[in-house]
Amino acid sequence: MTMKRPLLVAAAAAALPALGVCAVGSAAAAARTTDTTIRACQAKKTGVLRVITGKKAKCRKGERRVSWNSNGPTGPAGPTGPAPAWAGTPFLPVLLNVPGRTMGTTGGQWVTIGSTTFTPNSAFRYRAEAFFALSGIITCPGSTMSNMRTVTRDSRIAFNGVAVPDGRDANGDVPQGNALPDLTKFFLSYSGPQTVSLMVKVDDSTIGNNPPPACTMPISDAQLQVIGYPVS
């Protein structure tokens, strides 16, 4: 197969396109002089190359002597390739463990359940995430099909009180029929000290004239983290 031929074959074929090279000898016949010049004899009729050694080696009848250098001149530098969107190694400036708890309704308000402050570096962009269910719903004890109370919980991450965009509307609700996008797509720049917070909102709704009493929403342990990505 062609791939098994020595590298010298490729060098010969590339250096002599005008000579109509059809084949070359084996690697055992190849030799290079100390001046990096490769010498060979080429059959005038077939173009077959036979590599020879030594400056004084002679070609046979029906051959002509050819030579080329194994080290060609340095070519011009190629264009600079595009830089990656993020270069270097990410780091973790914020790692916050938020203990679990139970919560009643919050009256439609967002409540912070854990926060910490860090100072961003302008050479980085940041992505926040929480290892924590973004939403939940429970049915209160004593509910029936005709008289029911449900409690729902939504969650969000905020920097200095401004929520990280995650597909929710101004009320923190997910538009009907829309799934939350991949939060890893949001790489944001910040300046000055930032308080990053994990926030929740607990609401209840009822069906019927005699729903059961309000119940509390269990909230599991959570881990809030911010990852910094170096800007190229």
C-alpha positions in Angstrom: 0.0 0.0 0.0 1.2 3.6 -0.7 1.0 4.5 3.0 3.7 1.9 3.8 6.3 3.5 1.5 9.1 5.5 3.2 8.8 9.2 3.7 11.5 9.6 1.0 8.9 8.6 -1.6 6.6 11.5 -0.7 9.6 13.9 -0.8 10.6 12.7 -4.2 7.2 12.9 -5.7 6.5 16.3 -4.3 9.8 17.7 -5.4 9.6 16.4 -9.0 6.1 16.8 -10.3 7.3 17.9 -13.8 9.4 14.7 -14.2 6.4 12.4 -14.3 7.5 10.2 -11.4 5.7 6.8 -11.4 7.5 4.8 -8.7 10.6 4.9 -6.5 13.0 2.4 -5.0 12.8 1.0 -1.5 14.0 2.7 1.6 17.0 0.5 1.9 18.5 2.3 -1.1 17.9 5.7 0.3 20.7 7.7 1.8 21.3 11.3 2.8 24.6 13.1 2.7 25.7 15.4 5.5 24.8 18.4 3.4 21.1 17.2 3.4 21.2 16.7 -0.4 19.4 13.6 -1.7 20.8 12.3 -5.0 19.1 9.8 -7.4 19.1 8.5 -10.9 15.9 8.7 -12.9 15.0 6.3 -15.8 14.5 8.5 -18.8 11.7 6.3 -20.2 9.7 5.3 -17.1 10.6 8.1 -14.6 11.5 5.5 -11.9 13.9 6.9 -9.3 16.9 5.0 -7.9 18.4 6.8 -4.9 22.3 6.7 -4.9 24.9 7.5 -2.3 27.9 9.7 -2.6 28.6 12.8 -4.7 30.6 10.7 -7.2 28.1 7.9 -7.8 27.3 7.5 -11.4 24.0 6.8 -13.1 23.5 3.9 -15.5 22.9 4.2 -19.2 19.3 5.4 -19.9 19.2 7.3 -16.6 19.8 10.9 -15.7 21.1 12.3 -12.4 18.7 14.4 -10.2 19.0 15.8 -6.7 17.0 17.7 -4.2 17.4 19.0 -0.6 15.7 17.2 2.3 15.4 20.6 4.1 13.5 23.1 2.0 13.3 26.8 2.7 11.1 28.0 5.5 7.7 29.0 4.2 5.8 32.1 5.2 3.9 32.1 8.5 0.2 31.1 8.2 -2.6 33.3 9.4 -3.4 33.4 13.1 -6.3 31.1 13.9 -9.4 32.2 15.7 -9.1 32.3 19.5 -11.4 30.1 21.5 -14.3 31.6 23.2 -12.8 30.7 26.6 -9.1 30.2 27.1 -7.3 28.9 30.1 -8.6 26.9 33.1 -11.9 27.8 34.8 -11.8 28.5 38.5 -14.3 28.4 41.3 -14.4 31.7 43.2 -17.7 30.9 45.0 -18.8 27.6 46.6 -21.7 27.9 49.1 -23.5 25.1 50.9 -27.1 26.1 51.7 -28.8 23.9 54.4 -32.2 22.5 53.7 -35.4 23.7 55.5 -39.2 23.9 55.2 -40.9 27.1 54.1 -44.4 28.4 54.1 -45.7 30.7 51.4 -43.7 33.9 50.7 -46.6 36.1 49.6 -45.4 36.2 46.0 -42.0 37.5 47.1 -38.5 36.1 46.4 -36.7 35.2 49.5 -32.9 34.7 49.8 -32.0 31.4 51.4 -28.2 31.7 51.0 -25.8 34.2 49.7 -22.1 35.2 49.7 -20.0 38.0 48.2 -17.0 37.9 45.9 -15.1 40.4 43.7 -15.1 39.5 40.0 -12.0 39.9 37.8 -12.5 41.7 34.5 -10.5 39.0 32.8 -13.1 36.5 33.5 -16.8 35.8 32.7 -18.9 33.9 35.1 -21.6 31.3 35.1 -23.7 30.6 38.2 -25.4 27.3 39.0 -27.1 25.6 41.9 -27.2 21.9 42.5 -30.8 22.1 43.5 -34.2 21.5 42.0 -35.3 24.7 40.3 -39.0 24.1 41.1 -41.3 21.8 42.9 -44.9 21.2 43.8 -46.7 19.3 46.6 -50.3 18.6 47.4 -51.2 19.5 51.0 -52.5 16.7 53.2 -56.3 16.4 53.3 -56.7 17.5 49.6 -59.4 15.9 47.5 -60.3 16.3 43.9 -63.0 18.8 44.8 -61.1 20.6 47.6 -57.4 20.8 47.1 -54.5 23.0 48.1 -51.1 22.8 46.3 -47.9 24.5 47.2 -45.3 25.4 44.5 -41.8 26.6 44.7 -39.6 28.4 42.2 -35.9 29.1 42.5 -33.5 31.5 40.9 -29.9 32.8 41.2 -29.2 36.5 41.5 -26.1 38.8 41.4 -26.6 41.9 43.5 -30.3 41.2 43.5 -30.6 40.9 39.7 -31.7 37.4 38.5 -29.5 35.5 36.1 -31.5 35.0 32.9 -33.0 31.6 32.8 -36.1 31.9 30.6 -38.4 33.1 33.4 -40.7 36.1 33.1 -40.7 39.2 35.4 -42.7 37.2 38.0 -40.2 34.4 38.0 -42.5 32.1 36.2 -41.6 29.8 33.3 -43.8 30.7 30.3 -46.3 27.9 29.6 -44.9 25.2 27.3 -41.3 26.5 27.5 -38.6 24.5 29.1 -35.7 26.2 31.0 -32.7 26.6 28.7 -29.3 25.3 29.5 -27.9 27.7 32.1 -24.4 26.9 30.9 -25.0 29.2 27.9 -25.0 32.3 30.1 -21.5 33.6 30.6 -21.7 37.1 32.1 -19.3 39.9 33.0 -19.5 41.7 36.3 -17.6 44.5 38.0 -17.2 45.5 41.6 -18.2 43.3 44.6 -21.1 40.9 43.8 -23.4 39.2 46.2 -24.6 36.0 44.6 -27.7 34.6 46.1 -30.0 31.6 45.9 -33.6 32.7 46.1 -36.9 30.9 46.3 -40.6 31.9 46.0 -43.3 29.7 47.6 -47.0 30.1 46.5 -50.1 28.1 47.1 -53.3 27.7 45.2 -56.7 26.1 46.1 -59.6 24.4 44.4 -63.1 24.2 46.0 -64.8 26.0 48.8 -63.3 24.0 51.6 -59.6 23.4 50.9 -57.3 21.9 53.6 -55.1 24.1 55.7 -51.9 25.5 54.3 -48.8 23.3 54.5 -45.1 23.9 54.2 -42.7 23.2 51.3 -39.7 21.1 52.1 -36.5 22.5 50.6 -33.5 20.2 50.2 -29.9 21.1 50.8 -28.4 23.1 48.0 -25.0 24.0 46.7 -24.5 27.3 45.0 -21.4 27.9 42.9 -20.0 30.4 40.5 -17.4 29.4 37.9 -15.1 31.9 36.3 -14.0 31.4 32.7 -10.9 33.3 31.4 -11.6 35.5 28.5 -9.3 34.9 25.6 
